[in-house]
Amino acid sequence: MTNSDYLLKAAIKKITEKLSEALVGKIEEATNVAQYAPEKIKKEFETLKESIIEEAAKMKYEMSPQDNNQTSKTDQDPTITKALKEIEDINEGIERLNKTLNKLI
């Protein structure tokens, strides 16, 4: 073999070693991130859930008892009824997701 052949083989060997080291490092990093991802997602959903509940309480408080006529009108409004149903569906989805995440953790 010539010096060029040795240089080429040595270069390929060193590049392969560096790529292997980098790949192992990235796999370890991805594993660490994957371990904490469910916990982070759960925290984000808890924060979202709390803010939705706070906003609902705020809206309920702003609705005064003297507005009973308006309340009965909004209860009959199909747009509001549909929006309330969608919010309820989202809350149920969040609850299901929380249960699933709790099982994983």
Jmol script that loads the backbone (N, CA, C; Angstrom):
load data "model"
ATOM      1  N   MET A   1       0.840  -1.173   0.000  1.00  0.00           N
ATOM      2  CA  MET A   1       0.000   0.000   0.000  1.00  0.00           C
ATOM      3  C   MET A   1       0.889   1.242   0.000  1.00  0.00           C
ATOM      4  N   THR A   2       0.350   2.266  -0.624  1.00  0.00           N
ATOM      5  CA  THR A   2       1.111   3.511  -0.691  1.00  0.00           C
ATOM      6  C   THR A   2       0.747   4.416   0.475  1.00  0.00           C
ATOM      7  N   ASN A   3       1.513   5.466   0.637  1.00  0.00           N
ATOM      8  CA  ASN A   3       1.235   6.435   1.695  1.00  0.00           C
ATOM      9  C   ASN A   3      -0.148   7.049   1.523  1.00  0.00           C
ATOM     10  N   SER A   4      -0.564   7.264   0.298  1.00  0.00           N
ATOM     11  CA  SER A   4      -1.892   7.828   0.029  1.00  0.00           C
ATOM     12  C   SER A   4      -2.986   6.885   0.518  1.00  0.00           C
ATOM     13  N   ASP A   5      -2.791   5.587   0.313  1.00  0.00           N
ATOM     14  CA  ASP A   5      -3.771   4.602   0.764  1.00  0.00           C
ATOM     15  C   ASP A   5      -3.892   4.629   2.292  1.00  0.00           C
ATOM     16  N   TYR A   6      -2.727   4.699   2.979  1.00  0.00           N
ATOM     17  CA  TYR A   6      -2.741   4.758   4.435  1.00  0.00           C
ATOM     18  C   TYR A   6      -3.424   6.038   4.932  1.00  0.00           C
ATOM     19  N   LEU A   7      -3.123   7.145   4.282  1.00  0.00           N
ATOM     20  CA  LEU A   7      -3.755   8.412   4.651  1.00  0.00           C
ATOM     21  C   LEU A   7      -5.267   8.347   4.454  1.00  0.00           C
ATOM     22  N   LEU A   8      -5.698   7.784   3.347  1.00  0.00           N
ATOM     23  CA  LEU A   8      -7.133   7.671   3.060  1.00  0.00           C
ATOM     24  C   LEU A   8      -7.809   6.770   4.088  1.00  0.00           C
ATOM     25  N   LYS A   9      -7.232   5.625   4.393  1.00  0.00           N
ATOM     26  CA  LYS A   9      -7.819   4.713   5.383  1.00  0.00           C
ATOM     27  C   LYS A   9      -7.830   5.349   6.775  1.00  0.00           C
ATOM     28  N   ALA A  10      -6.761   6.037   7.138  1.00  0.00           N
ATOM     29  CA  ALA A  10      -6.696   6.695   8.436  1.00  0.00           C
ATOM     30  C   ALA A  10      -7.757   7.799   8.531  1.00  0.00           C
ATOM     31  N   ALA A  11      -7.934   8.537   7.449  1.00  0.00           N
ATOM     32  CA  ALA A  11      -8.942   9.604   7.427  1.00  0.00           C
ATOM     33  C   ALA A  11     -10.344   9.016   7.586  1.00  0.00           C
ATOM     34  N   ILE A  12     -10.616   7.951   6.868  1.00  0.00           N
ATOM     35  CA  ILE A  12     -11.927   7.298   6.963  1.00  0.00           C
ATOM     36  C   ILE A  12     -12.150   6.766   8.371  1.00  0.00           C
ATOM     37  N   LYS A  13     -11.132   6.156   8.963  1.00  0.00           N
ATOM     38  CA  LYS A  13     -11.253   5.609  10.312  1.00  0.00           C
ATOM     39  C   LYS A  13     -11.532   6.716  11.320  1.00  0.00           C
ATOM     40  N   LYS A  14     -10.791   7.810  11.242  1.00  0.00           N
ATOM     41  CA  LYS A  14     -10.972   8.908  12.204  1.00  0.00           C
ATOM     42  C   LYS A  14     -12.334   9.590  12.016  1.00  0.00           C
ATOM     43  N   ILE A  15     -12.754   9.771  10.777  1.00  0.00           N
ATOM     44  CA  ILE A  15     -14.073  10.368  10.516  1.00  0.00           C
ATOM     45  C   ILE A  15     -15.179   9.471  11.064  1.00  0.00           C
ATOM     46  N   THR A  16     -15.038   8.170  10.869  1.00  0.00           N
ATOM     47  CA  THR A  16     -16.020   7.220  11.388  1.00  0.00           C
ATOM     48  C   THR A  16     -16.075   7.274  12.908  1.00  0.00           C
ATOM     49  N   GLU A  17     -14.919   7.342  13.563  1.00  0.00           N
ATOM     50  CA  GLU A  17     -14.881   7.439  15.021  1.00  0.00           C
ATOM     51  C   GLU A  17     -15.565   8.713  15.510  1.00  0.00           C
ATOM     52  N   LYS A  18     -15.265   9.842  14.863  1.00  0.00           N
ATOM     53  CA  LYS A  18     -15.873  11.119  15.263  1.00  0.00           C
ATOM     54  C   LYS A  18     -17.386  11.089  15.066  1.00  0.00           C
ATOM     55  N   LEU A  19     -17.837  10.540  13.942  1.00  0.00           N
ATOM     56  CA  LEU A  19     -19.273  10.446  13.693  1.00  0.00           C
ATOM     57  C   LEU A  19     -19.955   9.534  14.709  1.00  0.00           C
ATOM     58  N   SER A  20     -19.286   8.445  15.063  1.00  0.00           N
ATOM     59  CA  SER A  20     -19.846   7.526  16.061  1.00  0.00           C
ATOM     60  C   SER A  20     -19.971   8.213  17.416  1.00  0.00           C
ATOM     61  N   GLU A  21     -18.938   8.951  17.811  1.00  0.00           N
ATOM     62  CA  GLU A  21     -18.984   9.688  19.078  1.00  0.00           C
ATOM     63  C   GLU A  21     -20.119  10.712  19.075  1.00  0.00           C
ATOM     64  N   ALA A  22     -20.236  11.433  17.971  1.00  0.00           N
ATOM     65  CA  ALA A  22     -21.291  12.453  17.873  1.00  0.00           C
ATOM     66  C   ALA A  22     -22.668  11.804  17.919  1.00  0.00           C
ATOM     67  N   LEU A  23     -22.820  10.679  17.240  1.00  0.00           N
ATOM     68  CA  LEU A  23     -24.104   9.979  17.213  1.00  0.00           C
ATOM     69  C   LEU A  23     -24.472   9.468  18.601  1.00  0.00           C
ATOM     70  N   VAL A  24     -23.522   8.883  19.296  1.00  0.00           N
ATOM     71  CA  VAL A  24     -23.781   8.393  20.655  1.00  0.00           C
ATOM     72  C   VAL A  24     -24.175   9.550  21.562  1.00  0.00           C
ATOM     73  N   GLY A  25     -23.482  10.672  21.427  1.00  0.00           N
ATOM     74  CA  GLY A  25     -23.813  11.848  22.231  1.00  0.00           C
ATOM     75  C   GLY A  25     -25.219  12.343  21.961  1.00  0.00           C
ATOM     76  N   LYS A  26     -25.597  12.390  20.692  1.00  0.00           N
ATOM     77  CA  LYS A  26     -26.948  12.858  20.339  1.00  0.00           C
ATOM     78  C   LYS A  26     -28.017  11.874  20.818  1.00  0.00           C
ATOM     79  N   ILE A  27     -27.722  10.590  20.763  1.00  0.00           N
ATOM     80  CA  ILE A  27     -28.682   9.591  21.255  1.00  0.00           C
ATOM     81  C   ILE A  27     -28.869   9.746  22.761  1.00  0.00           C
ATOM     82  N   GLU A  28     -27.787   9.957  23.484  1.00  0.00           N
ATOM     83  CA  GLU A  28     -27.892  10.172  24.937  1.00  0.00           C
ATOM     84  C   GLU A  28     -28.698  11.435  25.237  1.00  0.00           C
ATOM     85  N   GLU A  29     -28.446  12.485  24.477  1.00  0.00           N
ATOM     86  CA  GLU A  29     -29.176  13.744  24.668  1.00  0.00           C
ATOM     87  C   GLU A  29     -30.668  13.545  24.389  1.00  0.00           C
ATOM     88  N   ALA A  30     -30.991  12.847  23.313  1.00  0.00           N
ATOM     89  CA  ALA A  30     -32.400  12.593  22.971  1.00  0.00           C
ATOM     90  C   ALA A  30     -33.072  11.738  24.035  1.00  0.00           C
ATOM     91  N   THR A  31     -32.360  10.792  24.596  1.00  0.00           N
ATOM     92  CA  THR A  31     -32.906   9.943  25.652  1.00  0.00           C
ATOM     93  C   THR A  31     -33.231  10.769  26.886  1.00  0.00           C
ATOM     94  N   ASN A  32     -32.328  11.666  27.248  1.00  0.00           N
ATOM     95  CA  ASN A  32     -32.570  12.535  28.409  1.00  0.00           C
ATOM     96  C   ASN A  32     -33.787  13.424  28.188  1.00  0.00           C
ATOM     97  N   VAL A  33     -33.901  13.986  26.999  1.00  0.00           N
ATOM     98  CA  VAL A  33     -35.047  14.840  26.686  1.00  0.00           C
ATOM     99  C   VAL A  33     -36.335  14.025  26.722  1.00  0.00           C
ATOM    100  N   ALA A  34     -36.296  12.835  26.172  1.00  0.00           N
ATOM    101  CA  ALA A  34     -37.497  11.985  26.127  1.00  0.00           C
ATOM    102  C   ALA A  34     -37.968  11.594  27.524  1.00  0.00           C
ATOM    103  N   GLN A  35     -37.043  11.474  28.460  1.00  0.00           N
ATOM    104  CA  GLN A  35     -37.427  11.110  29.820  1.00  0.00           C
ATOM    105  C   GLN A  35     -38.229  12.213  30.495  1.00  0.00           C
ATOM    106  N   TYR A  36     -37.917  13.459  30.178  1.00  0.00           N
ATOM    107  CA  TYR A  36     -38.575  14.578  30.841  1.00  0.00           C
ATOM    108  C   TYR A  36     -39.722  15.173  30.034  1.00  0.00           C
ATOM    109  N   ALA A  37     -39.909  14.744  28.804  1.00  0.00           N
ATOM    110  CA  ALA A  37     -40.959  15.314  27.951  1.00  0.00           C
ATOM    111  C   ALA A  37     -42.360  15.122  28.536  1.00  0.00           C
ATOM    112  N   PRO A  38     -42.753  13.918  28.985  1.00  0.00           N
ATOM    113  CA  PRO A  38     -44.106  13.770  29.530  1.00  0.00           C
ATOM    114  C   PRO A  38     -44.358  14.699  30.728  1.00  0.00           C
ATOM    115  N   GLU A  39     -43.361  14.879  31.560  1.00  0.00           N
ATOM    116  CA  GLU A  39     -43.511  15.752  32.725  1.00  0.00           C
ATOM    117  C   GLU A  39     -43.719  17.203  32.282  1.00  0.00           C
ATOM    118  N   LYS A  40     -42.952  17.644  31.292  1.00  0.00           N
ATOM    119  CA  LYS A  40     -43.099  19.007  30.791  1.00  0.00           C
ATOM    120  C   LYS A  40     -44.469  19.209  30.153  1.00  0.00           C
ATOM    121  N   ILE A  41     -44.910  18.232  29.379  1.00  0.00           N
ATOM    122  CA  ILE A  41     -46.223  18.329  28.734  1.00  0.00           C
ATOM    123  C   ILE A  41     -47.312  18.381  29.798  1.00  0.00           C
ATOM    124  N   LYS A  42     -47.182  17.557  30.805  1.00  0.00           N
ATOM    125  CA  LYS A  42     -48.176  17.543  31.876  1.00  0.00           C
ATOM    126  C   LYS A  42     -48.242  18.907  32.564  1.00  0.00           C
ATOM    127  N   LYS A  43     -47.081  19.513  32.842  1.00  0.00           N
ATOM    128  CA  LYS A  43     -47.048  20.819  33.489  1.00  0.00           C
ATOM    129  C   LYS A  43     -47.699  21.876  32.604  1.00  0.00           C
ATOM    130  N   GLU A  44     -47.433  21.813  31.304  1.00  0.00           N
ATOM    131  CA  GLU A  44     -48.026  22.786  30.387  1.00  0.00           C
ATOM    132  C   GLU A  44     -49.545  22.646  30.367  1.00  0.00           C
ATOM    133  N   PHE A  45     -50.050  21.418  30.340  1.00  0.00           N
ATOM    134  CA  PHE A  45     -51.498  21.214  30.339  1.00  0.00           C
ATOM    135  C   PHE A  45     -52.124  21.636  31.662  1.00  0.00           C
ATOM    136  N   GLU A  46     -51.417  21.413  32.760  1.00  0.00           N
ATOM    137  CA  GLU A  46     -51.932  21.861  34.057  1.00  0.00           C
ATOM    138  C   GLU A  46     -52.040  23.388  34.086  1.00  0.00           C
ATOM    139  N   THR A  47     -51.020  24.054  33.559  1.00  0.00           N
ATOM    140  CA  THR A  47     -51.041  25.515  33.501  1.00  0.00           C
ATOM    141  C   THR A  47     -52.187  26.001  32.622  1.00  0.00           C
ATOM    142  N   LEU A  48     -52.361  25.361  31.471  1.00  0.00           N
ATOM    143  CA  LEU A  48     -53.460  25.721  30.572  1.00  0.00           C
ATOM    144  C   LEU A  48     -54.803  25.493  31.246  1.00  0.00           C
ATOM    145  N   LYS A  49     -54.943  24.360  31.898  1.00  0.00           N
ATOM    146  CA  LYS A  49     -56.193  24.029  32.582  1.00  0.00           C
ATOM    147  C   LYS A  49     -56.504  25.059  33.668  1.00  0.00           C
ATOM    148  N   GLU A  50     -55.492  25.436  34.446  1.00  0.00           N
ATOM    149  CA  GLU A  50     -55.690  26.419  35.507  1.00  0.00           C
ATOM    150  C   GLU A  50     -56.097  27.772  34.932  1.00  0.00           C
ATOM    151  N   SER A  51     -55.476  28.174  33.836  1.00  0.00           N
ATOM    152  CA  SER A  51     -55.824  29.471  33.251  1.00  0.00           C
ATOM    153  C   SER A  51     -57.233  29.454  32.666  1.00  0.00           C
ATOM    154  N   ILE A  52     -57.654  28.324  32.120  1.00  0.00           N
ATOM    155  CA  ILE A  52     -59.023  28.213  31.603  1.00  0.00           C
ATOM    156  C   ILE A  52     -60.023  28.303  32.751  1.00  0.00           C
ATOM    157  N   ILE A  53     -59.724  27.624  33.849  1.00  0.00           N
ATOM    158  CA  ILE A  53     -60.620  27.658  35.012  1.00  0.00           C
ATOM    159  C   ILE A  53     -60.689  29.068  35.588  1.00  0.00           C
ATOM    160  N   GLU A  54     -59.536  29.740  35.676  1.00  0.00           N
ATOM    161  CA  GLU A  54     -59.518  31.116  36.177  1.00  0.00           C
ATOM    162  C   GLU A  54     -60.336  32.042  35.280  1.00  0.00           C
ATOM    163  N   GLU A  55     -60.181  31.878  33.973  1.00  0.00           N
ATOM    164  CA  GLU A  55     -60.926  32.726  33.046  1.00  0.00           C
ATOM    165  C   GLU A  55     -62.423  32.460  33.149  1.00  0.00           C
ATOM    166  N   ALA A  56     -62.800  31.196  33.307  1.00  0.00           N
ATOM    167  CA  ALA A  56     -64.217  30.860  33.461  1.00  0.00           C
ATOM    168  C   ALA A  56     -64.782  31.469  34.739  1.00  0.00           C
ATOM    169  N   ALA A  57     -64.016  31.427  35.818  1.00  0.00           N
ATOM    170  CA  ALA A  57     -64.465  32.020  37.079  1.00  0.00           C
ATOM    171  C   ALA A  57     -64.603  33.532  36.941  1.00  0.00           C
ATOM    172  N   LYS A  58     -63.652  34.136  36.251  1.00  0.00           N
ATOM    173  CA  LYS A  58     -63.700  35.581  36.021  1.00  0.00           C
ATOM    174  C   LYS A  58     -64.948  35.943  35.216  1.00  0.00           C
ATOM    175  N   MET A  59     -65.220  35.181  34.179  1.00  0.00           N
ATOM    176  CA  MET A  59     -66.393  35.446  33.343  1.00  0.00           C
ATOM    177  C   MET A  59     -67.679  35.253  34.145  1.00  0.00           C
ATOM    178  N   LYS A  60     -67.702  34.241  34.975  1.00  0.00           N
ATOM    179  CA  LYS A  60     -68.882  33.986  35.801  1.00  0.00           C
ATOM    180  C   LYS A  60     -69.097  35.127  36.794  1.00  0.00           C
ATOM    181  N   TYR A  61     -68.001  35.611  37.385  1.00  0.00           N
ATOM    182  CA  TYR A  61     -68.090  36.712  38.342  1.00  0.00           C
ATOM    183  C   TYR A  61     -68.590  37.986  37.661  1.00  0.00           C
ATOM    184  N   GLU A  62     -68.104  38.237  36.442  1.00  0.00           N
ATOM    185  CA  GLU A  62     -68.509  39.433  35.718  1.00  0.00           C
ATOM    186  C   GLU A  62     -69.987  39.404  35.350  1.00  0.00           C
ATOM    187  N   MET A  63     -70.540  38.204  35.248  1.00  0.00           N
ATOM    188  CA  MET A  63     -71.952  38.056  34.916  1.00  0.00           C
ATOM    189  C   MET A  63     -72.747  38.273  36.201  1.00  0.00           C
ATOM    190  N   SER A  64     -73.398  39.408  36.329  1.00  0.00           N
ATOM    191  CA  SER A  64     -74.098  39.724  37.577  1.00  0.00           C
ATOM    192  C   SER A  64     -75.438  38.997  37.661  1.00  0.00           C
ATOM    193  N   PRO A  65     -75.940  38.769  38.883  1.00  0.00           N
ATOM    194  CA  PRO A  65     -77.218  38.084  39.063  1.00  0.00           C
ATOM    195  C   PRO A  65     -78.390  38.853  38.476  1.00  0.00           C
ATOM    196  N   GLN A  66     -78.264  40.160  38.330  1.00  0.00           N
ATOM    197  CA  GLN A  66     -79.371  40.943  37.791  1.00  0.00           C
ATOM    198  C   GLN A  66     -79.519  40.736  36.293  1.00  0.00           C
ATOM    199  N   ASP A  67     -78.606  40.048  35.670  1.00  0.00           N
ATOM    200  CA  ASP A  67     -78.685  39.802  34.236  1.00  0.00           C
ATOM    201  C   ASP A  67     -79.359  38.467  33.936  1.00  0.00           C
ATOM    202  N   ASN A  68     -80.316  38.065  34.737  1.00  0.00           N
ATOM    203  CA  ASN A  68     -80.981  36.786  34.540  1.00  0.00           C
ATOM    204  C   ASN A  68     -81.643  36.696  33.170  1.00  0.00           C
ATOM    205  N   ASN A  69     -82.219  37.797  32.703  1.00  0.00           N
ATOM    206  CA  ASN A  69     -82.837  37.784  31.374  1.00  0.00           C
ATOM    207  C   ASN A  69     -81.798  37.524  30.304  1.00  0.00           C
ATOM    208  N   GLN A  70     -80.620  38.154  30.424  1.00  0.00           N
ATOM    209  CA  GLN A  70     -79.560  37.924  29.452  1.00  0.00           C
ATOM    210  C   GLN A  70     -79.036  36.499  29.548  1.00  0.00           C
ATOM    211  N   THR A  71     -78.985  35.959  30.755  1.00  0.00           N
ATOM    212  CA  THR A  71     -78.504  34.597  30.938  1.00  0.00           C
ATOM    213  C   THR A  71     -79.410  33.620  30.204  1.00  0.00           C
ATOM    214  N   SER A  72     -80.715  33.825  30.337  1.00  0.00           N
ATOM    215  CA  SER A  72     -81.624  32.900  29.660  1.00  0.00           C
ATOM    216  C   SER A  72     -81.509  33.051  28.147  1.00  0.00           C
ATOM    217  N   LYS A  73     -81.226  34.273  27.664  1.00  0.00           N
ATOM    218  CA  LYS A  73     -81.041  34.475  26.232  1.00  0.00           C
ATOM    219  C   LYS A  73     -79.772  33.801  25.749  1.00  0.00           C
ATOM    220  N   THR A  74     -78.667  33.915  26.534  1.00  0.00           N
ATOM    221  CA  THR A  74     -77.412  33.299  26.114  1.00  0.00           C
ATOM    222  C   THR A  74     -77.500  31.784  26.188  1.00  0.00           C
ATOM    223  N   ASP A  75     -78.290  31.269  27.117  1.00  0.00           N
ATOM    224  CA  ASP A  75     -78.458  29.819  27.189  1.00  0.00           C
ATOM    225  C   ASP A  75     -79.157  29.300  25.937  1.00  0.00           C
ATOM    226  N   GLN A  76     -79.976  30.131  25.330  1.00  0.00           N
ATOM    227  CA  GLN A  76     -80.706  29.711  24.141  1.00  0.00           C
ATOM    228  C   GLN A  76     -79.921  29.998  22.862  1.00  0.00           C
ATOM    229  N   ASP A  77     -78.894  30.828  22.921  1.00  0.00           N
ATOM    230  CA  ASP A  77     -78.110  31.170  21.745  1.00  0.00           C
ATOM    231  C   ASP A  77     -77.312  29.945  21.294  1.00  0.00           C
ATOM    232  N   PRO A  78     -77.549  29.456  20.076  1.00  0.00           N
ATOM    233  CA  PRO A  78     -76.857  28.241  19.623  1.00  0.00           C
ATOM    234  C   PRO A  78     -75.339  28.413  19.505  1.00  0.00           C
ATOM    235  N   THR A  79     -74.877  29.616  19.203  1.00  0.00           N
ATOM    236  CA  THR A  79     -73.437  29.844  19.090  1.00  0.00           C
ATOM    237  C   THR A  79     -72.763  29.686  20.436  1.00  0.00           C
ATOM    238  N   ILE A  80     -73.379  30.249  21.471  1.00  0.00           N
ATOM    239  CA  ILE A  80     -72.808  30.137  22.815  1.00  0.00           C
ATOM    240  C   ILE A  80     -72.910  28.700  23.301  1.00  0.00           C
ATOM    241  N   THR A  81     -74.021  28.058  23.027  1.00  0.00           N
ATOM    242  CA  THR A  81     -74.193  26.663  23.428  1.00  0.00           C
ATOM    243  C   THR A  81     -73.131  25.792  22.771  1.00  0.00           C
ATOM    244  N   LYS A  82     -72.874  26.031  21.487  1.00  0.00           N
ATOM    245  CA  LYS A  82     -71.859  25.259  20.760  1.00  0.00           C
ATOM    246  C   LYS A  82     -70.463  25.523  21.339  1.00  0.00           C
ATOM    247  N   ALA A  83     -70.153  26.786  21.626  1.00  0.00           N
ATOM    248  CA  ALA A  83     -68.842  27.131  22.202  1.00  0.00           C
ATOM    249  C   ALA A  83     -68.653  26.478  23.563  1.00  0.00           C
ATOM    250  N   LEU A  84     -69.712  26.501  24.392  1.00  0.00           N
ATOM    251  CA  LEU A  84     -69.629  25.861  25.707  1.00  0.00           C
ATOM    252  C   LEU A  84     -69.412  24.360  25.578  1.00  0.00           C
ATOM    253  N   LYS A  85     -70.061  23.756  24.596  1.00  0.00           N
ATOM    254  CA  LYS A  85     -69.892  22.315  24.365  1.00  0.00           C
ATOM    255  C   LYS A  85     -68.455  22.023  23.932  1.00  0.00           C
ATOM    256  N   GLU A  86     -67.891  22.862  23.059  1.00  0.00           N
ATOM    257  CA  GLU A  86     -66.512  22.665  22.619  1.00  0.00           C
ATOM    258  C   GLU A  86     -65.537  22.808  23.790  1.00  0.00           C
ATOM    259  N   ILE A  87     -65.786  23.776  24.656  1.00  0.00           N
ATOM    260  CA  ILE A  87     -64.931  23.947  25.843  1.00  0.00           C
ATOM    261  C   ILE A  87     -65.016  22.717  26.737  1.00  0.00           C
ATOM    262  N   GLU A  88     -66.220  22.213  26.902  1.00  0.00           N
ATOM    263  CA  GLU A  88     -66.410  21.005  27.713  1.00  0.00           C
ATOM    264  C   GLU A  88     -65.671  19.821  27.102  1.00  0.00           C
ATOM    265  N   ASP A  89     -65.729  19.691  25.772  1.00  0.00           N
ATOM    266  CA  ASP A  89     -65.017  18.611  25.089  1.00  0.00           C
ATOM    267  C   ASP A  89     -63.503  18.749  25.262  1.00  0.00           C
ATOM    268  N   ILE A  90     -63.002  19.981  25.190  1.00  0.00           N
ATOM    269  CA  ILE A  90     -61.573  20.219  25.380  1.00  0.00           C
ATOM    270  C   ILE A  90     -61.157  19.839  26.797  1.00  0.00           C
ATOM    271  N   ASN A  91     -61.978  20.237  27.774  1.00  0.00           N
ATOM    272  CA  ASN A  91     -61.672  19.879  29.169  1.00  0.00           C
ATOM    273  C   ASN A  91     -61.639  18.367  29.360  1.00  0.00           C
ATOM    274  N   GLU A  92     -62.574  17.662  28.728  1.00  0.00           N
ATOM    275  CA  GLU A  92     -62.583  16.202  28.833  1.00  0.00           C
ATOM    276  C   GLU A  92     -61.341  15.612  28.176  1.00  0.00           C
ATOM    277  N   GLY A  93     -60.936  16.180  27.035  1.00  0.00           N
ATOM    278  CA  GLY A  93     -59.723  15.714  26.367  1.00  0.00           C
ATOM    279  C   GLY A  93     -58.493  15.935  27.225  1.00  0.00           C
ATOM    280  N   ILE A  94     -58.424  17.081  27.874  1.00  0.00           N
ATOM    281  CA  ILE A  94     -57.293  17.379  28.764  1.00  0.00           C
ATOM    282  C   ILE A  94     -57.280  16.406  29.932  1.00  0.00           C
ATOM    283  N   GLU A  95     -58.442  16.106  30.474  1.00  0.00           N
ATOM    284  CA  GLU A  95     -58.517  15.153  31.585  1.00  0.00           C
ATOM    285  C   GLU A  95     -58.031  13.769  31.141  1.00  0.00           C
ATOM    286  N   ARG A  96     -58.458  13.331  29.940  1.00  0.00           N
ATOM    287  CA  ARG A  96     -58.004  12.030  29.427  1.00  0.00           C
ATOM    288  C   ARG A  96     -56.492  12.033  29.236  1.00  0.00           C
ATOM    289  N   LEU A  97     -55.962  13.134  28.694  1.00  0.00           N
ATOM    290  CA  LEU A  97     -54.527  13.238  28.477  1.00  0.00           C
ATOM    291  C   LEU A  97     -53.778  13.232  29.805  1.00  0.00           C
ATOM    292  N   ASN A  98     -54.298  13.933  30.796  1.00  0.00           N
ATOM    293  CA  ASN A  98     -53.682  13.932  32.123  1.00  0.00           C
ATOM    294  C   ASN A  98     -53.642  12.523  32.708  1.00  0.00           C
ATOM    295  N   LYS A  99     -54.730  11.780  32.572  1.00  0.00           N
ATOM    296  CA  LYS A  99     -54.769  10.412  33.084  1.00  0.00           C
ATOM    297  C   LYS A  99     -53.744   9.553  32.379  1.00  0.00           C
ATOM    298  N   THR A 100     -53.624   9.714  31.058  1.00  0.00           N
ATOM    299  CA  THR A 100     -52.654   8.942  30.291  1.00  0.00           C
ATOM    300  C   THR A 100     -51.236   9.295  30.712  1.00  0.00           C
ATOM    301  N   LEU A 101     -50.954  10.585  30.880  1.00  0.00           N
ATOM    302  CA  LEU A 101     -49.621  11.008  31.304  1.00  0.00           C
ATOM    303  C   LEU A 101     -49.304  10.522  32.710  1.00  0.00           C
ATOM    304  N   ASN A 102     -50.297  10.526  33.592  1.00  0.00           N
ATOM    305  CA  ASN A 102     -50.085  10.028  34.956  1.00  0.00           C
ATOM    306  C   ASN A 102     -49.731   8.552  34.934  1.00  0.00           C
ATOM    307  N   LYS A 103     -50.334   7.793  34.031  1.00  0.00           N
ATOM    308  CA  LYS A 103     -50.017   6.372  33.936  1.00  0.00           C
ATOM    309  C   LYS A 103     -48.587   6.165  33.447  1.00  0.00           C
ATOM    310  N   LEU A 104     -48.129   7.048  32.540  1.00  0.00           N
ATOM    311  CA  LEU A 104     -46.778   6.925  32.005  1.00  0.00           C
ATOM    312  C   LEU A 104     -45.713   7.316  33.019  1.00  0.00           C
ATOM    313  N   ILE A 105     -46.093   8.212  33.921  1.00  0.00           N
ATOM    314  CA  ILE A 105     -45.121   8.712  34.914  1.00  0.00           C
ATOM    315  C   ILE A 105     -45.209   7.866  36.118  1.00  0.00           C
TER     316      ILE A 105
END
end "model"
wireframe off; spacefill off
backbone 0.3
color backbone group
